[in-house]
Every structure is written in structure tokens, then in C-alpha cells.
Amino acid sequence: MTHCPHCGQCLATAVPIGMIRDQAHRGRAIITHVANHYGMVTGELVGKRRHAETVHARHVAMTICRRCTKLSLTDIGELFGTDHSTALKGIDGIEQRCKVETALSAELAGLTYDCTRQDRTPAVVGGGPG
């Protein structure tokens, strides 16, 4: 299980990300969630590693932070150990790709949902009942 380095709670059983009021803490929880989604550790997303898979996951996490928090680009950059212009470039790149890549757009929609919902019920994949 992954523990938040800031509060010590297990992120798998703690309150849903959408219920975290502190915006920086919510951003860190989003980074952990996206890292887990891609089978990485949080340190890879906030590090300097430039492998394509890591950069993609990092930019997705930056985009989710922009969508799901009130953090400024400067604050988002600081979460990832970079500056605001790098965060903006990564976010813009993902947003542009989402316009033409439906799979990426759907993946981002699912991650955004996970990071904004305020309950613990898992997301339904493939539609509702019936």
C-alpha cells in the first residue's frame, strides 16, 4: 500500500482525492494515483527521468492537477520539481493530443473522475446496469 509522505495515511483507504481540501496535498495524492495507474512510483514522476513513458505519465499527472486542483502553474511545477513553463508545455501537449487521440482522452477522463469524485465507490467501466 502507498502511504502519503505528508500525512502518513494510506492513500488506498484514506478519503477520496476529491475530498482533500488542501490543494497541495490533493496534488500530491493525484501524482501518487497517476503513478500507480501507470505502474510507477511517485519518485519517477517528480524526478528528472526523460524516458518517454515517464514523461507521458508526468504530463498526464500535471494535466490532472490542473483540472482537479486550484493550483497555479507555478505550484504545479513545484510539485514536479520544475518551473511553470515546463508544466504549461506538458499540460498543453496532453490537451492537444486529447483532441485527436480518443483513447488518451478517455483515459484522462477516467483519471479526472477518479480525482474529483467524493465517494469510495470504484468507477464503472463499460457503462451502467442493464
C-alpha positions in Angstrom: 0.0 0.0 0.0 1.1 3.5 -0.7 1.3 5.9 2.2 1.2 9.7 1.8 4.6 11.0 2.9 2.9 14.1 4.2 0.1 12.8 6.4 1.1 9.1 6.7 -2.3 7.8 5.8 -2.7 5.0 3.3 -3.9 6.6 0.1 -5.8 3.4 -0.8 -8.1 3.7 2.2 -8.0 7.4 3.1 -10.6 9.9 2.0 -11.2 10.1 -1.8 -8.9 12.6 -3.6 -11.9 14.8 -4.3 -12.4 15.3 -0.6 -8.9 16.5 0.2 -9.2 20.2 0.8 -5.6 21.3 0.9 -4.7 21.8 -2.7 -1.0 20.9 -2.5 -1.9 17.7 -0.6 -4.6 16.9 -3.3 -1.9 17.5 -6.0 0.5 15.0 -4.3 -2.4 12.5 -4.0 -3.0 12.9 -7.7 0.6 12.3 -8.5 0.5 9.1 -6.5 -2.7 8.0 -8.1 -1.4 8.6 -11.7 1.9 6.9 -10.8 0.0 3.8 -9.5 -2.1 3.9 -12.7 1.0 3.6 -14.9 2.7 1.1 -12.6 5.4 3.6 -11.5 6.5 5.0 -8.2 5.8 8.7 -7.3 9.5 9.5 -7.4 9.6 8.7 -11.1 7.0 11.3 -11.9 8.7 14.1 -9.8 12.2 13.2 -10.9 14.3 14.2 -13.9 14.0 11.0 -15.8 13.3 11.6 -19.5 12.1 8.2 -20.8 9.0 8.6 -23.0 6.7 6.5 -20.7 7.8 8.6 -17.6 7.4 11.9 -19.4 4.0 10.9 -20.7 2.8 9.9 -17.2 4.3 13.1 -15.7 2.5 15.3 -18.2 -0.8 13.4 -17.6 -0.4 14.0 -13.8 0.3 17.7 -14.5 -2.9 17.9 -16.6 -5.0 16.1 -13.9 -3.5 18.5 -11.3 -4.5 21.5 -13.4 -8.0 20.1 -13.9 -8.7 18.9 -10.4 -7.0 21.5 -8.2 -6.9 25.2 -7.8 -3.1 25.2 -8.0 -1.3 27.7 -10.2 1.1 26.6 -12.9 4.0 27.7 -10.7 2.6 25.5 -7.8 2.1 22.5 -10.2 5.7 23.0 -11.5 7.0 23.0 -7.9 5.2 19.7 -7.2 7.1 18.1 -10.0 10.4 19.9 -9.3 10.2 22.1 -12.4 9.0 25.6 -13.4 5.7 26.9 -14.6 6.7 27.0 -18.3 7.6 23.3 -18.3 4.3 22.5 -16.6 2.4 24.5 -19.1 4.2 22.9 -22.1 3.4 19.4 -20.7 -0.3 20.2 -20.0 -0.8 21.9 -23.4 0.8 18.9 -25.1 -1.6 16.4 -23.4 -4.6 18.6 -24.1 -3.7 18.9 -27.8 -3.2 15.1 -28.1 -6.6 14.5 -26.4 -8.2 16.3 -29.3 -7.1 13.7 -31.7 -6.4 10.6 -29.6 -9.7 9.2 -28.3 -8.0 6.6 -26.1 -5.9 9.2 -24.3 -9.0 11.4 -23.9 -10.9 8.6 -22.4 -8.0 7.7 -20.1 -7.7 11.3 -18.9 -11.5 11.4 -18.3 -11.3 8.3 -16.1 -8.4 9.7 -14.2 -10.1 13.0 -13.8 -13.2 11.3 -12.5 -11.1 9.3 -10.0 -9.5 12.5 -8.7 -12.8 14.5 -8.4 -15.2 12.0 -7.0 -16.1 12.3 -3.4 -17.0 8.7 -2.6 -15.1 5.5 -2.4 -17.1 3.5 -5.0 -15.0 2.4 -7.9 -15.6 3.8 -11.3 -17.8 1.8 -13.5 -16.1 0.7 -16.8 -18.2 -0.1 -19.8 -21.5 1.6 -18.9 -24.2 1.1 -16.3 -26.6 -1.6 -15.4 -28.7 -3.4 -17.9 
